[in-house]
Each structure stands twice: as structure tokens, then as C-alpha cells.
């Protein structure tokens, strides 16, 4: 008997997790490692959120909850979406899952049949294609261009849609580029979607609170309410509230789809952790100044990293509008050799040599479906960023 099912052959391990684990292993060996690979805030979870979790434990809130999450949290999420994003959802249209990744997995597993297509603009988060494949769907990757800020255009969307298209996945601000769609750009995409009523939309808004330069996040249902009945709006507390380990994500979706998501979750994980739900409740209902403080720091770090890396011959990068990543072109350095003589044929060669020769961990662009780039996360201390950028600069200057 085979050790694994056939479906396991369709997917690869998460490459961002693999690089982060390699960096940790080298650090455990005593190497001086600076990790810019993980998509995780370096800030601590706010104290009032942690206190809410402690109080929930002391009250004995350690039992099962409704599969979809506590009614208190679902009401609070609906109110949060309304207040901060002008979205009108009822508690029965909200599902709480074990992180945003489970939301996406649930949506695809509950809706896709073999042969159904999912449009994924690239660069894209590493897990989208593999989740689609696990659900028997077919990922249709549409490469975007630097000239459009790595944003999908209406014409690209129109050309990608076929009779088999079931979903478009839209991530704004985007991991790995930090690009954020304006209301006008969403409007153009919405016009195309209105022409194709069989196509549903999954908006991954997990970084929506982390946006810079006075911009305001926009999401599709806010721009075009007529798409509400075929849109899943995904969000959560992991990035905005520095709660990655708490594993809480939300889905806002039409009632009939929400029922299917609950059915599926009821036969897999059941409810998300009750204590983490209490913490998430505090996060979305409590003081929000913690987000403003993080955004201010992130914006300063973004400017620091973009300035440092843009000054290096062979590197090119745009200024991100949100999230906490910079996506850097290394096309001019490929085909050459690292300072210690490693042939840099691919972007994976580049990040491997960078880690081994300088101790800086980053993620290659191919992991995000866009070869010729690498992603750095500036969700780490300013001091470490200064040192990491200096090492990257020395490394690139030594490429021959």
C-alpha cells in the first residue's frame, strides 16, 4: 500500500516555512542568522488581548464552542467589518476558523469539483495553488507586471476567464509585493466579474489594516455591492493584531455557502480554540491604537529597506503600499557567481547563497510564482534590518 494518497503528489511543502526552518536550524548550530523570511509581526500581542485570554481561562471558557465560533465573536466580527470596511454582514454569515489559511482551504474544498479553475494573479502567496490542487481544482496563474505595480488588470482577468472558471483569488495588500488595489482598480475588475456570473471571488484581506502613506484599504464588496452574493471576504487577527500563533481567521460569505463551510469544518477541526476566540473578541472590540503604532513603525522600516536596497547595483524594488514585505528584482544578478563562487542561475540559488554566505534568510520569488525576485520581510527590529540590508548590499556588490 502506498504511504500517501495520490493527492499528496500534487502539492509541495510550504517554501516559506521550509526556509524559515532552515534559518532556525542554522541559528541553533550557532550561526549568526537574521531571518527576513517569515510573514510574522515581530511585535508582541497587545496586553489587553492577552489579558482577555487569561480571564477567559479563569472563567472556565475551555469547552467546545459552536463550530462556526462563539456568537459573541461572530457578532463582533460583523460589527468590525461594518465599522472598518463598510461591509454589511450578519452573524450567521460569519465563520471563525483556525487561521485564514483554513478559511481558504474550507472555501475551496467546499466548492470545487475536478476541472474547476481558480484564477490566481502572480506573484501570489505560496499556498493558494496547492490548496486549489488539494480541492481537485486547477490553478490558473496569471503573471502580473511591475508596470502595473504587480496588480491584475481588467483585460488580464477577462482573458483568463473560461467556462470552467469558478473563483478569482484577490489579495490586497499583497503578499509578497505589498501592492494594494485602489477603488478604481477594483471597479475595473468588478465590471469584468459582473459579465461572468459563474465566477466567485475570494478576497484575502488579511493585511488590510497594514497600509501606508495615508491610504485607506478597499475591498471588492465595498466597491461593488452587487458582487456580495458571490464573494467570500477573508480576514483575521494574525497580522493586524500580531496574533499569528493564536490561529483565528474569519470568513464573511452568503448564508448558503456559510452553511457548507460550517458543515466541512464540523467534520475536520470543529471550532477554533475557545481561548483564542476570546482573545480575538478583545482584539476587534478593544482599543485600536496598537495598529496605528505598528503601521507607523512598519512604514518607517519599509522606507529604510527600500532606500537601502534600491541603492545597490543589480537590485530594483518598488515601494509597497501595505503589508510588511519588499519584493526585490535580482534579474540583473542572475547568471553570475556569488562572492564565494556559487553559480546564481536561479532566484533560489541566490537566496540559498545569501543565507549560507551572509546569514540572511529571504524567500525566492519562484516560491511566489514569480522567478527573478526575492522577498524580504521587514517585520523585524530596525537594528536587525540595518544589519541585514548591509549584508545583502555587500553580498550583491561581490557578485561577479
Order of alpha helices (4+ residues) and beta strands (2+ residues): alpha-beta-alpha-alpha-beta-alpha-beta-alpha-beta-alpha-beta-alpha-beta-alpha-beta-beta-alpha-alpha-alpha-beta-beta-beta-beta-alpha-beta-beta-beta-alpha
